[in-house]
Every structure is written in C-alpha cells, then in structure tokens.
Amino acid sequence: MQLIVKPNGTIHSVYSDTFDFKTLGETTIRRASHVEPDKQGRWIADLSPVGGPELGPFERHQEALDAEIVQLERMMTEPDFAG
C-alpha cells in the first residue's frame, strides 16, 4: 500500500482494511473504480470514476483487481491527479 502526499497536504491511497486512515485526520473515501464481469465472464477494471482507463479483459477476478491497484497507484503519483 502506498500513501501519496500531495504538495497541498492531501493524501491519496488505495483503501485497505489493514490501515486505519482516520489516524491521518479527516478522511474521505470514494470509489475509484469498478471491477465487473463482461458478457463472456471475463473481468474488466473500469477506472473512469477517477478519469482513468478501462483495463482488461482478464480471465480471473484477482488479475483485474491487481491491475486496478497498479494503475491507481500509478495515477496517484501524477502531479495533476485529483482523485
């Protein structure tokens, strides 16, 4: 898990139950993506809620989840990411 601290002090991260984000102060949690099956039973990671791409299709759900996290963490390091 990465915590990305922006110059304005905001922190972005992919949510995980393993970390208590409330220890960082006021917390806002919002959906960054959707991982859903397509009509063929393959998995698509749709990152459009944060202006990202659609990833996939993947044969396994976990593959889509892993790709989703990698892409979100990559996007969070971009200077113009507003999340």
BALOTOR-729750 format. One record per residue: residue in three letters; x, y, z of N, C-alpha, C in turn. Coordinates in pm, 1 decimal, m for minus. Layout:
BALOTOR-729750
NUDO_ALA_X_Y_Z_X_Y_Z_X_Y_Z
...
END
This chain:
BALOTOR-729750
NUDO_MET_84.7_m118.3_0.0_0.0_0.0_0.0_88.6_123.8_0.0
NUDO_GLN_52.3_218.4_m85.6_124.2_344.8_m94.1_37.3_457.2_m38.4
NUDO_LEU_101.1_550.4_31.0_37.5_675.5_70.5_107.8_784.4_m9.2
NUDO_ILE_33.5_853.9_m93.5_88.8_960.4_m176.1_47.9_1093.3_m114.8
NUDO_VAL_146.5_1171.4_m70.5_120.4_1301.8_m9.5_142.5_1408.8_m115.8
NUDO_LYS_37.9_1482.9_m146.1_43.7_1589.0_m246.4_97.9_1717.7_m183.2
NUDO_PRO_149.6_1810.5_m264.8_203.7_1935.8_m211.5_104.9_2013.9_m124.8
NUDO_ASN_m25.4_1999.6_m151.3_m124.9_2071.5_m71.3_m158.9_1999.1_58.6
NUDO_GLY_m92.9_1885.2_83.1_m113.6_1813.0_208.5_m215.2_1700.4_202.3
NUDO_THR_m288.7_1689.7_91.3_m383.9_1579.4_81.0_m307.5_1448.8_58.9
NUDO_ILE_m366.7_1341.7_106.8_m305.9_1209.9_95.2_m399.8_1121.4_14.7
NUDO_HIS_m344.4_1052.1_m84.4_m421.1_958.5_m165.4_m365.6_818.7_m143.4
NUDO_SER_m454.8_721.6_m141.3_m415.2_582.6_m126.5_m528.1_493.2_m175.2
NUDO_VAL_m493.7_372.0_m213.6_m595.0_271.6_m239.8_m636.3_217.5_m103.1
NUDO_TYR_m765.5_214.8_m76.3_m815.3_174.5_55.3_m776.6_32.0_89.8
NUDO_SER_m742.7_12.8_215.8_m714.7_m120.5_268.7_m760.0_m124.9_413.9
NUDO_ASP_m821.3_m235.4_452.2_m862.5_m252.8_591.6_m743.4_m269.6_685.2
NUDO_THR_m624.5_m287.8_630.7_m505.8_m310.6_713.7_m448.8_m181.8_772.3
NUDO_PHE_m502.5_m66.3_731.5_m452.8_62.3_780.7_m569.9_146.8_827.8
NUDO_ASP_m554.1_210.4_943.3_m658.8_297.8_996.4_m635.3_439.8_945.3
NUDO_PHE_m700.8_473.8_835.1_m681.4_604.3_772.1_m723.6_719.6_861.8
NUDO_LYS_m811.6_695.6_957.2_m857.4_802.2_1046.2_m744.6_857.7_1132.0
NUDO_THR_m634.4_782.9_1145.9_m520.1_833.7_1221.7_m452.2_950.3_1149.9
NUDO_LEU_m483.7_969.3_1022.3_m424.5_1078.0_943.6_m506.2_1206.7_950.2
NUDO_GLY_m623.5_1200.9_1012.3_m710.0_1318.6_1019.4_m841.2_1292.8_949.6
NUDO_GLU_m906.0_1400.9_907.1_m1034.5_1388.4_838.2_m1018.3_1303.1_712.5
NUDO_THR_m1106.0_1207.8_695.7_m1093.6_1110.6_587.8_m1214.3_1115.8_495.9
NUDO_THR_m1187.5_1112.3_365.8_m1291.8_1099.7_265.7_m1260.5_976.2_183.4
NUDO_ILE_m1355.2_885.0_177.5_m1336.9_762.9_99.5_m1436.2_767.6_m15.9
NUDO_ARG_m1384.8_741.3_m137.2_m1474.3_738.2_m252.1_m1430.4_629.4_m348.8
NUDO_ARG_m1524.7_581.7_m424.8_m1498.0_475.6_m521.6_m1411.7_530.8_m634.1
NUDO_ALA_m1304.7_458.5_m665.8_m1215.0_498.8_m773.2_m1235.4_415.7_m898.6
NUDO_SER_m1300.0_300.7_m882.6_m1314.2_212.4_m997.1_m1423.2_108.8_m971.7
NUDO_HIS_m1450.6_33.8_m1077.0_m1546.1_m76.7_m1070.1_m1480.8_m196.6_m1137.3
NUDO_VAL_m1482.0_m310.8_m1072.1_m1434.7_m434.5_m1134.1_m1556.2_m524.5_m1150.4
NUDO_GLU_m1590.3_m549.9_m1276.8_m1713.0_m623.0_m1308.9_m1686.4_m725.3_m1418.8
NUDO_PRO_m1767.6_m830.4_m1423.9_m1753.4_m926.0_m1534.4_m1818.5_m873.1_m1661.7
NUDO_ASP_m1762.8_m915.8_m1776.6_m1827.1_m882.8_m1903.3_m1920.0_m997.9_m1943.8
NUDO_LYS_m1978.2_m991.4_m2061.2_m2075.6_m1093.3_m2104.9_m2011.8_m1229.8_m2128.1
NUDO_GLN_m1880.5_m1233.4_m2145.3_m1810.6_m1360.2_m2164.3_m1754.2_m1416.5_m2033.5
NUDO_GLY_m1780.8_m1349.6_m1922.7_m1732.3_m1395.6_m1793.3_m1588.8_m1355.6_m1763.1
NUDO_ARG_m1534.5_m1264.0_m1843.6_m1401.5_m1209.1_m1815.9_m1419.7_m1082.9_m1732.1
NUDO_TRP_m1312.1_m1033.6_m1675.6_m1320.9_m922.9_m1580.1_m1262.1_m795.4_m1637.0
NUDO_ILE_m1332.4_m685.1_m1614.3_m1293.4_m551.6_m1660.7_m1277.6_m461.5_m1537.8
NUDO_ALA_m1167.2_m387.4_m1533.3_m1147.0_m286.0_m1429.8_m1169.8_m149.8_m1495.0
NUDO_ASP_m1272.8_m81.1_m1453.7_m1312.3_48.5_m1510.1_m1272.0_158.2_m1411.8
NUDO_LEU_m1171.8_235.9_m1448.3_m1122.4_342.7_m1361.3_m1178.0_479.8_m1399.4
NUDO_SER_m1287.1_482.2_m1474.9_m1344.1_609.4_m1518.7_m1389.1_700.4_m1404.2
NUDO_PRO_m1426.8_649.2_m1285.3_m1464.5_742.0_m1178.4_m1354.4_841.0_m1139.1
NUDO_VAL_m1226.4_806.6_m1167.4_m1116.6_899.7_m1138.8_m1044.4_941.2_m1267.0
NUDO_GLY_m1115.1_930.2_m1380.1_m1058.7_973.5_m1506.9_m958.1_877.3_m1567.3
NUDO_GLY_m962.5_752.7_m1524.6_m867.8_654.8_m1574.8_m924.8_567.8_m1684.8
NUDO_PRO_m842.8_473.6_m1732.0_m882.8_387.9_m1843.2_m965.0_267.5_m1798.4
NUDO_GLU_m1009.7_193.2_m1896.2_m1070.3_62.6_m1872.7_m961.2_m41.0_m1897.8
NUDO_LEU_m942.3_m132.0_m1804.2_m838.3_m233.8_m1814.9_m900.0_m370.9_m1835.8
NUDO_GLY_m836.8_m451.2_m1917.4_m884.4_m586.9_m1937.5_m923.0_m610.4_m2081.0
NUDO_PRO_m984.2_m721.8_m2105.3_m1041.9_m816.4_m2009.8_m936.9_m910.6_m1949.7
NUDO_PHE_m968.4_m958.4_m1829.9_m884.9_m1053.1_m1757.3_m964.3_m1181.2_m1735.3
NUDO_GLU_m897.0_m1292.3_m1738.8_m963.4_m1420.5_m1717.3_m1004.2_m1439.6_m1571.4
NUDO_ARG_m924.3_m1386.1_m1480.9_m950.3_m1404.6_m1337.6_m979.2_m1270.8_m1269.9
NUDO_HIS_m1071.4_m1274.7_m1176.6_m1109.3_m1156.1_m1099.4_m987.2_m1094.6_m1032.3
NUDO_GLN_m903.3_m1177.9_m970.6_m786.8_m1126.5_m899.1_m690.3_m1054.7_m992.3
NUDO_GLU_m679.9_m1099.6_m1117.0_m594.4_m1030.5_m1214.3_m644.8_m888.8_m1238.6
NUDO_ALA_m774.8_m872.8_m1247.8_m833.5_m739.6_m1266.4_m810.2_m651.7_m1143.8
NUDO_LEU_m825.6_m709.4_m1025.4_m801.9_m633.6_m901.8_m656.5_m589.2_m892.0
NUDO_ASP_m564.1_m678.5_m925.4_m421.5_m644.4_m920.1_m387.7_m533.5_m1019.0
NUDO_ALA_m440.2_m543.5_m1141.4_m415.4_m440.4_m1242.5_m475.9_m307.0_m1199.9
NUDO_GLU_m592.9_m313.8_m1138.5_m660.6_m193.6_m1089.3_m571.6_m120.5_m988.8
NUDO_ILE_m515.8_m191.3_m893.9_m432.1_m129.6_m790.3_m306.1_m69.4_m851.9
NUDO_VAL_m240.2_m143.9_m940.2_m119.7_m91.7_m1005.0_m150.9_37.5_m1079.4
NUDO_GLN_m259.6_39.4_m1156.3_m295.5_158.9_m1233.1_m333.7_275.3_m1142.4
NUDO_LEU_m411.1_249.6_m1038.7_m448.9_357.1_m946.6_m326.5_416.2_m878.1
NUDO_GLU_m234.2_332.1_m832.7_m114.1_383.2_m767.6_m27.7_462.2_m865.7
NUDO_ARG_m22.7_419.3_m991.2_49.9_493.9_m1093.9_m15.0_630.6_m1114.8
NUDO_MET_m147.4_632.7_m1124.7_m219.7_758.2_m1146.0_m202.3_854.7_m1028.9
NUDO_MET_m201.7_801.8_m906.9_m190.8_888.9_m788.5_m59.3_963.9_m784.0
NUDO_THR_45.7_912.2_m849.4_174.9_980.1_m846.1_183.6_1091.8_m950.1
NUDO_GLU_86.0_1099.8_m1040.0_84.9_1205.6_m1141.0_50.9_1338.3_m1075.6
NUDO_PRO_122.8_1444.5_m1110.4_101.5_1574.6_m1045.4_m39.9_1629.3_m1055.5
NUDO_ASP_m110.3_1599.4_m1164.3_m244.1_1656.5_m1183.4_m356.0_1565.2_m1135.6
NUDO_PHE_m322.3_1455.0_m1067.8_m426.5_1362.5_m1019.7_m505.3_1429.2_m908.5
NUDO_ALA_m636.4_1435.6_m927.0_m723.2_1496.0_m826.2_m798.7_1389.0_m748.2
NUDO_GLY_m809.2_1269.6_m807.2_m874.4_1157.1_m743.5_m1009.8_1187.5_m697.3
END
